[in-house]
Amino acid sequence: MSSPVRTNKELCMRAITHDNSGTVPRQQNILSHEEMAEGSDISVHAWRAGTAFEFWDRTVDIEQPLDRVHMNTYVGQLVTEYQGISTLRSLVRAYQEDFEGWTTYQFEYTSRPFKRAMLKTLERKGYHFPSGLTQNEKLVYPLDNKEAVRTP
């Protein structure tokens, strides 16, 4: 029997509660690696080996030393969130905001399965990259070319 299909919004949401003092947020109902892998183009193994829940919902400060697990978690989270964006223009706008300031250097610290899933997400919505670019160069291309959304 297959599990019920979850929407991307459901995959990204979890309850936040507070301790008795009401000041310290604490996460509950964190999704399993299997649930994160659903519909993300990232394998369960990659989620388990390459991410940490402690980095969920934490942006990457590119001015600080980079951590591969933090980078993977950030990119993986955004791949999951981007599944719910309906238009290419909205997706590219969100991508440009979320990865502002990133260069190929930052993407070098991200594991291939997470980069590949992000590229598939952009391409599935209709983004086209110039030929001959490396994976990291493709990921930076929308950041360096903000004036237009590339379509065929």
DSSP file (Angstrom, degrees, kcal/mol; ACC not computed):
  #  RESIDUE AA STRUCTURE BP1 BP2  ACC     N-H-->O    O-->H-N    N-H-->O    O-->H-N    TCO  KAPPA ALPHA  PHI   PSI    X-CA   Y-CA   Z-CA
    1    1 A M              0   0    0      0, 0.0     2,-0.1     0, 0.0     0, 0.0   0.000 360.0 360.0 360.0 129.6    0.0    0.0    0.0
    2    2 A S        -     0   0    0      1,-0.1     3,-0.1     3,-0.0     0, 0.0  -0.453 360.0-106.7 -82.8 155.0    1.5    3.3   -1.0
    3    3 A S        -     0   0    0     -2,-0.1    -1,-0.1     1,-0.1     3,-0.1  -0.425  46.4 -88.7 -75.8 155.0    1.6    6.3    1.4
    4    4 A P        -     0   0    0      0, 0.0     2,-0.3     0, 0.0    -1,-0.1  -0.316  46.9-105.3 -63.4 146.9   -0.7    9.2    0.8
    5    5 A V        -     0   0    0     -3,-0.1     2,-0.4     1,-0.0    -3,-0.0  -0.571  36.7-153.9 -74.5 131.4    0.5   11.9   -1.6
    6    6 A R        -     0   0    0     -2,-0.3     2,-0.1    -3,-0.1    -1,-0.0  -0.833  12.4-122.8-107.1 145.7    1.6   15.0    0.3
    7    7 A T     >  -     0   0    0     -2,-0.4     4,-1.9     1,-0.1     5,-0.1  -0.432  27.0-112.9 -77.9 161.0    1.6   18.5   -1.2
    8    8 A N  H  > S+     0   0    0      1,-0.2     4,-1.6     2,-0.2     5,-0.1   0.849 118.3  58.0 -63.7 -33.0    4.9   20.4   -1.2
    9    9 A K  H  > S+     0   0    0      1,-0.2     4,-1.0     2,-0.2    -1,-0.2   0.922 106.5  48.4 -62.4 -42.5    3.4   22.8    1.3
   10   10 A E  H  4 S+     0   0    0      1,-0.2     3,-0.4     2,-0.2    -1,-0.2   0.877 108.4  54.8 -64.6 -37.0    2.8   19.9    3.7
   11   11 A L  H  < S+     0   0    0     -4,-1.9    -1,-0.2     1,-0.2    -2,-0.2   0.835 111.4  44.5 -64.7 -31.8    6.3   18.7    3.2
   12   12 A C  H  < S+     0   0    0     -4,-1.6     2,-0.3    -3,-0.2    -1,-0.2   0.633 100.1  84.7 -88.6 -14.6    7.8   22.1    4.2
   13   13 A M     <  +     0   0    0     -4,-1.0     2,-0.3    -3,-0.4    18,-0.1  -0.622  45.0 160.1 -95.6 148.7    5.6   22.7    7.2
   14   14 A R        -     0   0    0     -2,-0.3     2,-0.2    16,-0.1    15,-0.1  -0.968  42.3 -93.6-155.4 158.8    6.0   21.6   10.8
   15   15 A A        -     0   0    0     13,-0.4    13,-1.9    -2,-0.3     2,-0.5  -0.493  29.0-156.7 -78.0 142.0    4.7   22.7   14.1
   16   16 A I  E     +A   27   0A   0     11,-0.2     2,-0.2    -2,-0.2    11,-0.2  -0.982  18.5 174.2-116.0 127.0    6.7   25.2   16.2
   17   17 A T  E     -A   26   0A   0      9,-2.2     9,-2.3    -2,-0.5     2,-0.3  -0.721  21.7-127.1-123.0 176.1    6.0   25.2   20.0
   18   18 A H  E     -A   25   0A   0     -2,-0.2    -2,-0.0     7,-0.2     0, 0.0  -0.887  20.6-113.8-124.3 155.0    7.5   26.9   22.9
   19   19 A D    >   -     0   0    0      5,-1.0     3,-1.7    -2,-0.3    -1,-0.1  -0.095  53.6 -78.3 -74.4-174.8    8.9   25.7   26.2
   20   20 A N  T 3  S+     0   0    0      1,-0.3    -1,-0.1     2,-0.1    -2,-0.0   0.796 132.4  55.7 -59.5 -29.8    7.2   26.5   29.5
   21   21 A S  T 3  S-     0   0    0      3,-0.1    -1,-0.3     1,-0.1    -2,-0.0   0.687 104.6-131.6 -77.1 -15.5    8.7   30.0   29.6
   22   22 A G  S <  S+     0   0    0     -3,-1.7    -2,-0.1     2,-0.2    -1,-0.1   0.586  83.9  89.3  80.2   9.7    7.2   30.7   26.1
   23   23 A T        +     0   0    0      1,-0.1    -3,-0.1     2,-0.0    -1,-0.0   0.711  63.9  72.4-113.4 -24.2   10.4   32.1   24.7
   24   24 A V  S    S-     0   0    0      2,-0.0    -5,-1.0    -5,-0.0    -2,-0.2  -0.824  71.6-142.1-102.2 109.9   12.5   29.2   23.3
   25   25 A P  E     -A   18   0A   0      0, 0.0     2,-0.4     0, 0.0    -7,-0.2  -0.400  19.4-171.8 -67.7 144.9   11.1   27.8   20.0
   26   26 A R  E     -A   17   0A   0     -9,-2.3    -9,-2.2    -2,-0.1     2,-0.2  -0.999  19.3-125.1-139.3 134.7   11.4   24.1   19.6
   27   27 A Q  E     -A   16   0A   0     -2,-0.4     2,-0.3   -11,-0.2   -11,-0.2  -0.570  26.9-177.1 -83.0 142.7   10.6   22.1   16.5
   28   28 A Q        +     0   0    0    -13,-1.9   -13,-0.4    -2,-0.2    -2,-0.0  -0.925  61.3  25.0-129.4 158.8    8.2   19.2   16.5
   29   29 A N  S    S-     0   0    0     -2,-0.3     2,-0.2     1,-0.2    -1,-0.1   0.876  72.9-174.1  58.0  41.8    7.2   16.8   13.8
   30   30 A I        -     0   0    0     -3,-0.1    -1,-0.2     1,-0.1   -16,-0.1  -0.491  29.8-109.2 -66.5 136.5   10.4   17.1   11.8
   31   31 A L        -     0   0    0     -2,-0.2    -1,-0.1   -20,-0.2     2,-0.1  -0.309  29.5-115.5 -68.8 149.1   10.0   15.2    8.6
   32   32 A S     >  -     0   0    0      1,-0.1     4,-2.1    -3,-0.1     5,-0.2  -0.308  28.0-106.4 -75.6 166.6   12.0   12.0    8.1
   33   33 A H  H  > S+     0   0    0      1,-0.2     4,-2.0     2,-0.2     5,-0.1   0.873 122.5  55.7 -61.1 -36.5   14.6   11.7    5.4
   34   34 A E  H  > S+     0   0    0      1,-0.2     4,-1.1     2,-0.2    -1,-0.2   0.910 107.4  48.1 -62.7 -42.2   12.2    9.5    3.4
   35   35 A E  H  4 S+     0   0    0      1,-0.2     3,-0.2     2,-0.2    -1,-0.2   0.871 110.8  51.2 -66.9 -36.3    9.6   12.3    3.5
   36   36 A M  H  < S+     0   0    0     -4,-2.1    -1,-0.2     1,-0.2    -2,-0.2   0.859 106.2  55.5 -68.1 -33.9   12.1   14.9    2.4
   37   37 A A  H >X S+     0   0    0     -4,-2.0     3,-1.9    -5,-0.2     4,-0.6   0.777  81.5 107.8 -70.1 -25.9   13.2   12.6   -0.5
   38   38 A E  T 3< S-     0   0    0     -4,-1.1     5,-0.0     1,-0.3   -27,-0.0  -0.351 101.9 -13.7 -57.6 115.8    9.6   12.5   -1.8
   39   39 A G  T 34 S+     0   0    0     -2,-0.3    -1,-0.3     1,-0.1    -2,-0.1   0.580 110.7 102.3  72.7  10.0    9.4   14.6   -4.9
   40   40 A S  T <4 S-     0   0    0     -3,-1.9    -2,-0.1     2,-0.3    81,-0.1   0.535  83.1-127.4-103.2  -5.9   12.7   16.3   -4.4
   41   41 A D  S  < S+     0   0    0     -4,-0.6     2,-0.5     1,-0.2    -3,-0.1   0.671  77.3 113.9  64.3  17.3   14.9   14.4   -6.9
   42   42 A I        -     0   0    0     -5,-0.4    -2,-0.3    -6,-0.2    -1,-0.2  -0.983  69.1-121.8-119.2 128.4   17.3   13.8   -3.9
   43   43 A S     >  -     0   0    0     -2,-0.5     4,-2.2     1,-0.1     5,-0.2  -0.209  17.2-118.0 -68.5 157.8   17.7   10.2   -2.7
   44   44 A V  H  > S+     0   0    0      1,-0.2     4,-2.8     2,-0.2     5,-0.2   0.906 117.3  55.4 -58.6 -42.2   17.0    9.1    0.8
   45   45 A H  H  > S+     0   0    0      1,-0.2     4,-3.1     2,-0.2     5,-0.3   0.922 107.2  48.4 -58.7 -45.3   20.7    8.2    1.1
   46   46 A A  H  > S+     0   0    0      2,-0.2     4,-2.4     1,-0.2    -1,-0.2   0.903 111.6  50.1 -63.2 -40.9   21.8   11.7    0.1
   47   47 A W  H  X S+     0   0    0     -4,-2.2     4,-1.3     2,-0.2    -2,-0.2   0.940 115.6  43.0 -61.3 -46.2   19.4   13.3    2.6
   48   48 A R  H  < S+     0   0    0     -4,-2.8    -2,-0.2     1,-0.2    -1,-0.2   0.932 122.0  37.6 -65.5 -46.3   20.7   11.0    5.4
   49   49 A A  H  < S+     0   0    0     -4,-3.1    -1,-0.2    -5,-0.2    -2,-0.2   0.770 124.8  36.3 -78.6 -26.6   24.4   11.3    4.5
   50   50 A G  H  < S+     0   0    0     -4,-2.4    23,-0.3    -5,-0.3     2,-0.3   0.472 106.2  56.7-113.2  -0.9   24.5   14.9    3.5
   51   51 A T     <  -     0   0    0     -4,-1.3     2,-0.3    -5,-0.2    19,-0.1  -0.829  51.8-156.2-130.2 166.7   22.1   16.9    5.7
   52   52 A A    >   -     0   0    0     17,-0.4     3,-1.8    -2,-0.3     4,-0.3  -0.988  20.4-138.6-142.6 133.0   21.4   17.7    9.3
   53   53 A F  G >  S+     0   0    0     -2,-0.3     3,-1.5     1,-0.3    -1,-0.1   0.753  99.6  73.0 -62.8 -23.3   18.1   18.9   10.8
   54   54 A E  G 3  S+     0   0    0      1,-0.3    -1,-0.3    -3,-0.0    16,-0.0   0.756  97.6  49.6 -62.5 -22.1   19.9   21.4   13.0
   55   55 A F  G X  S+     0   0    0     -3,-1.8     3,-1.9    14,-0.1    -1,-0.3   0.474  81.2 122.8 -94.8  -3.0   20.5   23.4    9.9
   56   56 A W  T <  S+     0   0    0     -3,-1.5     3,-0.1    -4,-0.3    18,-0.1  -0.358  82.9   9.7 -62.6 136.7   16.9   23.4    8.7
   57   57 A D  T 3  S+     0   0    0      1,-0.2     2,-0.5    16,-0.2    -1,-0.3   0.641 101.1 120.7  67.6  16.5   15.5   26.9    8.3
   58   58 A R    <   -     0   0    0     -3,-1.9    -1,-0.2    12,-0.1    -3,-0.0  -0.951  57.0-139.2-112.2 122.7   19.0   28.4    8.7
   59   59 A T        -     0   0    0     -2,-0.5     2,-0.5    -3,-0.1    39,-0.0  -0.240  24.0-107.5 -70.3 167.0   20.3   30.5    5.9
   60   60 A V        -     0   0    0     11,-0.1     2,-1.0     6,-0.0    -1,-0.1  -0.867  18.1-147.1-100.4 125.1   23.9   30.3    4.9
   61   61 A D    >   -     0   0    0     -2,-0.5     3,-1.9     1,-0.1    -2,-0.0  -0.811  10.1-165.3 -89.2 103.8   26.2   33.2    5.8
   62   62 A I  T 3  S+     0   0    0     -2,-1.0    -1,-0.1     1,-0.3     4,-0.1   0.555  83.3  66.3 -72.5  -5.4   28.6   33.1    2.8
   63   63 A E  T 3  S+     0   0    0      2,-0.1    -1,-0.3    -3,-0.0     3,-0.1   0.596  95.2  70.1 -85.8 -12.4   31.0   35.4    4.7
   64   64 A Q  S <  S-     0   0    0     -3,-1.9    -4,-0.0     1,-0.1     0, 0.0  -0.577 107.0 -73.7 -98.6 164.1   31.7   32.6    7.3
   65   65 A P        -     0   0    0      0, 0.0     2,-0.2     0, 0.0    -1,-0.1  -0.325  59.1-117.5 -55.7 139.1   33.6   29.3    6.7
   66   66 A L        -     0   0    0     -4,-0.1     2,-0.5    -3,-0.1    -4,-0.0  -0.572  22.3-158.2 -88.4 144.4   31.4   27.0    4.6
   67   67 A D     >  -     0   0    0     -2,-0.2     4,-2.7     1,-0.1     5,-0.2  -0.986  12.4-146.6-123.1 122.8   30.1   23.7    5.9
   68   68 A R  H  > S+     0   0    0     -2,-0.5     4,-3.0     1,-0.2    43,-0.3   0.885  99.9  50.9 -57.5 -42.7   29.0   21.1    3.3
   69   69 A V  H  > S+     0   0    0      1,-0.2     4,-2.4     2,-0.2   -17,-0.4   0.910 112.0  47.0 -64.4 -41.6   26.2   19.7    5.5
   70   70 A H  H  > S+     0   0    0      2,-0.2     4,-2.4     1,-0.2    -2,-0.2   0.924 113.3  49.2 -64.2 -43.4   24.8   23.1    6.1
   71   71 A M  H  X S+     0   0    0     -4,-2.7     4,-2.8     2,-0.2     5,-0.3   0.937 112.2  47.7 -61.3 -47.4   25.0   23.9    2.3
   72   72 A N  H  X S+     0   0    0     -4,-3.0     4,-3.0    37,-0.3     5,-0.2   0.915 112.0  49.8 -60.2 -44.0   23.3   20.6    1.4
   73   73 A T  H  X S+     0   0    0     -4,-2.4     4,-2.5   -23,-0.3    -1,-0.2   0.918 112.5  47.5 -62.3 -43.6   20.6   21.2    4.0
   74   74 A Y  H  X S+     0   0    0     -4,-2.4     4,-2.1     2,-0.2    -2,-0.2   0.946 115.9  42.8 -63.3 -49.9   19.9   24.7    2.7
   75   75 A V  H  X S+     0   0    0     -4,-2.8     4,-2.5     1,-0.2    -2,-0.2   0.924 115.1  50.5 -64.6 -43.7   19.9   23.7   -1.0
   76   76 A G  H  X S+     0   0    0     -4,-3.0     4,-2.1    -5,-0.3    -1,-0.2   0.903 109.0  51.3 -61.1 -42.2   17.8   20.6   -0.3
   77   77 A Q  H  X S+     0   0    0     -4,-2.5     4,-2.4    -5,-0.2    -1,-0.2   0.922 111.8  47.2 -59.9 -44.3   15.2   22.7    1.7
   78   78 A L  H  X S+     0   0    0     -4,-2.1     4,-3.0     2,-0.2    -2,-0.2   0.875 107.3  55.8 -69.3 -36.4   14.9   25.1   -1.1
   79   79 A V  H  X S+     0   0    0     -4,-2.5     4,-0.8     2,-0.2    -1,-0.2   0.938 111.0  46.4 -56.6 -45.3   14.5   22.4   -3.7
   80   80 A T  H >< S+     0   0    0     -4,-2.1     3,-0.7     1,-0.2     4,-0.3   0.921 114.7  45.8 -64.0 -45.2   11.6   21.1   -1.6
   81   81 A E  H >< S+     0   0    0     -4,-2.4     3,-1.4     1,-0.2    -2,-0.2   0.877 106.1  59.8 -66.4 -37.6   10.1   24.5   -1.2
   82   82 A Y  H >< S+     0   0    0     -4,-3.0     3,-1.6     1,-0.3    -1,-0.2   0.685  85.8  77.7 -67.6 -17.4   10.5   25.4   -4.9
   83   83 A Q  T << S+     0   0    0     -4,-0.8    -1,-0.3    -3,-0.7    -2,-0.2   0.809  92.4  53.6 -61.2 -27.5    8.3   22.5   -5.9
   84   84 A G  T <  S+     0   0    0     -3,-1.4     2,-0.5    -4,-0.3    -1,-0.3   0.465  82.5 103.4 -88.0  -1.1    5.3   24.5   -4.9
   85   85 A I    <   -     0   0    0     -3,-1.6     6,-0.0    -4,-0.1    -3,-0.0  -0.715  54.6-163.5 -85.6 127.9    6.1   27.6   -7.1
   86   86 A S        +     0   0    0     -2,-0.5     2,-0.3     5,-0.0    -1,-0.1   0.780  61.1  53.2 -88.7 -27.6    3.9   27.6  -10.2
   87   87 A T  S  > S-     0   0    0      1,-0.1     4,-2.2     0, 0.0     5,-0.1  -0.828  70.0-132.9-115.5 151.1    5.6   30.0  -12.6
   88   88 A L  H  > S+     0   0    0     -2,-0.3     4,-2.9    37,-0.3     5,-0.3   0.911 108.4  54.3 -60.5 -44.3    9.2   30.2  -13.9
   89   89 A R  H  > S+     0   0    0      1,-0.2     4,-2.2     2,-0.2    -1,-0.2   0.912 110.3  45.8 -59.8 -43.8    9.4   33.9  -13.2
   90   90 A S  H  > S+     0   0    0      2,-0.2     4,-2.4     1,-0.2    -1,-0.2   0.892 112.9  51.1 -65.9 -39.8    8.4   33.4   -9.6
   91   91 A L  H  X S+     0   0    0     -4,-2.2     4,-2.8     2,-0.2    -2,-0.2   0.938 111.2  46.6 -63.2 -47.6   10.8   30.6   -9.2
   92   92 A V  H  X S+     0   0    0     -4,-2.9     4,-2.8     1,-0.2    -2,-0.2   0.901 111.7  52.0 -63.7 -40.5   13.7   32.5  -10.7
   93   93 A R  H  X S+     0   0    0     -4,-2.2     4,-1.9    -5,-0.3    -1,-0.2   0.934 112.4  45.1 -60.9 -46.5   12.9   35.5   -8.5
   94   94 A A  H  X S+     0   0    0     -4,-2.4     4,-2.9     2,-0.2    -2,-0.2   0.916 113.1  51.2 -62.9 -43.2   12.9   33.3   -5.3
   95   95 A Y  H  X S+     0   0    0     -4,-2.8     4,-2.1     1,-0.2    -2,-0.2   0.921 109.4  50.0 -59.9 -45.8   16.1   31.6   -6.5
   96   96 A Q  H  < S+     0   0    0     -4,-2.8    -1,-0.2     1,-0.2    -2,-0.2   0.864 114.1  45.2 -63.9 -36.2   17.9   34.9   -7.0
   97   97 A E  H >< S+     0   0    0     -4,-1.9     3,-0.9    -5,-0.2    -2,-0.2   0.921 114.5  47.3 -71.1 -44.3   16.8   36.1   -3.6
   98   98 A D  H 3< S+     0   0    0     -4,-2.9    -2,-0.2     1,-0.2    -1,-0.2   0.783 121.5  35.3 -70.7 -27.9   17.8   32.9   -1.8
   99   99 A F  T >< S+     0   0    0     -4,-2.1     3,-2.3    -5,-0.2    -1,-0.2   0.097  80.2 151.5-114.4  21.7   21.2   32.6   -3.4
  100  100 A E  T <  S+     0   0    0     -3,-0.9     3,-0.1     1,-0.3    -3,-0.1  -0.307  72.4  14.9 -56.4 130.1   22.1   36.3   -3.6
  101  101 A G  T 3  S+     0   0    0      1,-0.3    -1,-0.3    42,-0.1     2,-0.1   0.279  92.8 135.4  89.0 -10.7   25.9   36.7   -3.5
  102  102 A W    <   -     0   0    0     -3,-2.3    -1,-0.3     3,-0.1     2,-0.2  -0.423  29.2-178.7 -72.5 146.9   26.6   33.1   -4.2
  103  103 A T    >>  -     0   0    0     -2,-0.1     4,-1.6    -3,-0.1     3,-0.5  -0.697  51.0 -82.5-127.7-177.4   29.3   32.2   -6.7
  104  104 A T  H 3> S+     0   0    0      1,-0.2     4,-1.5    -2,-0.2    33,-0.1   0.819 125.2  68.0 -59.3 -27.6   30.7   28.9   -8.1
  105  105 A Y  H 3> S+     0   0    0      1,-0.2     4,-0.5     2,-0.2     3,-0.3   0.929 100.8  44.5 -58.1 -47.8   32.8   28.9   -4.9
  106  106 A Q  H X4 S+     0   0    0     -3,-0.5     3,-1.3     1,-0.2    -1,-0.2   0.901 111.2  53.3 -65.6 -39.9   29.8   28.4   -2.6
  107  107 A F  H >< S+     0   0    0     -4,-1.6     3,-1.5     1,-0.3    -1,-0.2   0.752  95.7  68.6 -69.5 -21.4   28.3   25.7   -4.9
  108  108 A E  H 3< S+     0   0    0     -4,-1.5    -1,-0.3    -3,-0.3    -2,-0.2   0.773  96.3  55.8 -63.8 -24.2   31.6   23.8   -4.8
  109  109 A Y  T << S+     0   0    0     -3,-1.3     2,-0.4    -4,-0.5   -37,-0.3   0.372  92.9  87.4 -88.1   3.7   30.7   23.1   -1.1
  110  110 A T  S <  S-     0   0    0     -3,-1.5   -41,-0.1   -39,-0.1   -42,-0.1  -0.885  84.6-114.3-106.4 134.8   27.3   21.6   -2.1
  111  111 A S    >>  -     0   0    0     -2,-0.4     4,-1.8   -43,-0.3     3,-0.9  -0.306  26.2-112.3 -69.2 150.6   27.1   17.9   -2.9
  112  112 A R  H 3> S+     0   0    0      1,-0.2     4,-3.2     2,-0.2     5,-0.3   0.844 111.4  58.1 -53.7 -44.0   26.2   16.8   -6.5
  113  113 A P  H 3> S+     0   0    0      0, 0.0     4,-1.8     0, 0.0    -1,-0.2   0.871 109.7  45.5 -58.9 -34.0   22.8   15.3   -5.7
  114  114 A F  H <> S+     0   0    0     -3,-0.9     4,-1.8     2,-0.2    -2,-0.2   0.885 114.8  46.4 -75.7 -39.6   21.6   18.6   -4.2
  115  115 A K  H  X S+     0   0    0     -4,-1.8     4,-2.4     2,-0.2     5,-0.2   0.919 112.4  51.0 -66.2 -43.1   23.0   20.7   -7.1
  116  116 A R  H  X S+     0   0    0     -4,-3.2     4,-2.4     1,-0.2    -2,-0.2   0.906 109.5  50.5 -61.5 -42.1   21.5   18.3   -9.7
  117  117 A A  H  X S+     0   0    0     -4,-1.8     4,-2.1    -5,-0.3    -1,-0.2   0.879 109.6  50.7 -64.6 -38.0   18.1   18.5   -8.0
  118  118 A M  H  X S+     0   0    0     -4,-1.8     4,-2.2     2,-0.2    -2,-0.2   0.921 110.7  48.7 -66.2 -42.6   18.2   22.3   -8.0
  119  119 A L  H  X S+     0   0    0     -4,-2.4     4,-2.8     1,-0.2     5,-0.2   0.916 110.7  50.8 -62.8 -42.4   19.1   22.3  -11.7
  120  120 A K  H  X S+     0   0    0     -4,-2.4     4,-2.8     1,-0.2    -1,-0.2   0.894 108.3  53.4 -61.2 -39.3   16.2   19.8  -12.5
  121  121 A T  H  X S+     0   0    0     -4,-2.1     4,-1.1     2,-0.2    -1,-0.2   0.929 112.4  43.1 -61.8 -46.0   13.8   22.1  -10.6
  122  122 A L  H  <>S+     0   0    0     -4,-2.2     5,-2.3     1,-0.2     4,-0.3   0.925 116.5  47.3 -65.2 -44.9   14.8   25.1  -12.6
  123  123 A E  H ><5S+     0   0    0     -4,-2.8     3,-1.4     1,-0.2    -2,-0.2   0.873 105.9  58.4 -67.1 -37.3   14.8   23.2  -15.9
  124  124 A R  H 3<5S+     0   0    0     -4,-2.8    -1,-0.2     1,-0.3    -2,-0.2   0.834 104.8  51.3 -61.7 -32.4   11.4   21.5  -15.2
  125  125 A K  T 3<5S-     0   0    0     -4,-1.1    -1,-0.3    -3,-0.3   -37,-0.3   0.531 132.1 -92.7 -82.7  -5.8    9.8   25.0  -14.9
  126  126 A G  T < 5S+     0   0    0     -3,-1.4     2,-0.3    -4,-0.3    -3,-0.2   0.541  72.7 148.5 111.2   8.1   11.3   26.0  -18.3
  127  127 A Y      < -     0   0    0     -5,-2.3     2,-0.4    -6,-0.1    -1,-0.3  -0.609  29.1-159.4 -77.4 134.1   14.7   27.6  -17.5
  128  128 A H        -     0   0    0     22,-1.2    22,-0.1    -2,-0.3    -5,-0.0  -0.955   0.9-155.6-118.7 132.1   17.2   27.0  -20.2
  129  129 A F        -     0   0    0     -2,-0.4     3,-0.1     1,-0.1     9,-0.1  -0.746  28.8-101.1-102.0 149.9   21.0   27.3  -19.7
  130  130 A P    >   -     0   0    0      0, 0.0     3,-0.8     0, 0.0    -1,-0.1  -0.372  48.7-102.2 -62.3 149.7   23.6   28.0  -22.4
  131  131 A S  T 3  S+     0   0    0      1,-0.2     3,-0.1    -2,-0.0     0, 0.0  -0.341  99.1  39.2 -72.5 156.9   25.4   24.9  -23.5
  132  132 A G  T 3  S+     0   0    0      1,-0.3     2,-0.3    -3,-0.1    -1,-0.2   0.461  79.7 131.4  87.3   2.6   28.9   24.1  -22.3
  133  133 A L    <   -     0   0    0     -3,-0.8    -1,-0.3     1,-0.1     2,-0.1  -0.635  54.9-124.1 -88.1 145.8   28.5   25.3  -18.7
  134  134 A T     >  -     0   0    0     -2,-0.3     4,-2.4    -3,-0.1     5,-0.2  -0.298  34.9 -99.1 -73.6 170.0   29.5   23.2  -15.7
  135  135 A Q  H  > S+     0   0    0      1,-0.2     4,-1.9     2,-0.2     5,-0.1   0.924 125.9  46.8 -57.4 -46.1   27.0   22.3  -13.0
  136  136 A N  H  > S+     0   0    0      1,-0.2     4,-1.4     2,-0.2    -1,-0.2   0.884 110.8  51.8 -65.8 -38.4   28.3   25.1  -10.8
  137  137 A E  H  > S+     0   0    0      1,-0.2     4,-1.7     2,-0.2    -1,-0.2   0.877 108.1  52.3 -65.9 -37.2   28.3   27.6  -13.6
  138  138 A K  H  < S+     0   0    0     -4,-2.4    -1,-0.2     1,-0.2    -2,-0.2   0.909 107.2  52.4 -63.3 -41.4   24.7   26.8  -14.4
  139  139 A L  H  < S+     0   0    0     -4,-1.9     4,-0.2     1,-0.2    -1,-0.2   0.804 114.2  42.7 -66.6 -28.1   23.7   27.3  -10.8
  140  140 A V  H >X S+     0   0    0     -4,-1.4     4,-1.8     1,-0.1     3,-1.1   0.724  94.2  83.5 -86.8 -24.1   25.3   30.8  -10.8
  141  141 A Y  H 3X S+     0   0    0     -4,-1.7     4,-1.4     1,-0.3     3,-0.3   0.881  89.5  48.3 -51.9 -49.3   24.0   31.7  -14.3
  142  142 A P  H 34 S+     0   0    0      0, 0.0    -1,-0.3     0, 0.0    -2,-0.1   0.776 111.3  53.5 -64.8 -22.0   20.5   32.9  -13.1
  143  143 A L  H <4 S+     0   0    0     -3,-1.1     3,-0.3    -4,-0.2    -2,-0.2   0.833 112.9  41.3 -78.6 -33.2   22.2   35.0  -10.4
  144  144 A D  H  < S+     0   0    0     -4,-1.8     2,-0.3    -3,-0.3    -1,-0.2   0.611 115.9  51.0 -87.8 -13.8   24.5   36.8  -12.9
  145  145 A N    ><  +     0   0    0     -4,-1.4     3,-0.7    -5,-0.3    -1,-0.2  -0.579  62.3 149.6-124.9  66.9   21.8   37.3  -15.5
  146  146 A K  T 3   +     0   0    0     -3,-0.3    -1,-0.1    -2,-0.3    -2,-0.1   0.627  54.4  78.8 -77.3 -14.7   18.9   38.9  -13.6
  147  147 A E  T 3  S+     0   0    0     -3,-0.1     2,-0.4     1,-0.1    -1,-0.2   0.765 100.4  21.5 -71.5 -23.8   17.5   40.9  -16.5
  148  148 A A    <   -     0   0    0     -3,-0.7     2,-0.6    -6,-0.1    -1,-0.1  -0.997  66.7-126.2-147.5 147.1   15.7   38.1  -18.2
  149  149 A V        -     0   0    0     -2,-0.4     2,-0.6    -3,-0.0   -60,-0.1  -0.822  39.0-127.4 -86.9 126.4   14.2   34.7  -17.6
  150  150 A R        +     0   0    0     -2,-0.6   -22,-1.2   -22,-0.1    -1,-0.0  -0.657  41.1 156.9 -83.5 120.6   15.7   32.3  -20.2
  151  151 A T              0   0    0     -2,-0.6   -24,-0.1   -24,-0.2   -25,-0.0  -0.918 360.0 360.0-131.8 161.6   13.2   30.4  -22.2
  152  152 A P              0   0    0      0, 0.0    -2,-0.1     0, 0.0   -25,-0.0   0.524 360.0 360.0 -65.7 360.0   13.7   28.8  -25.7
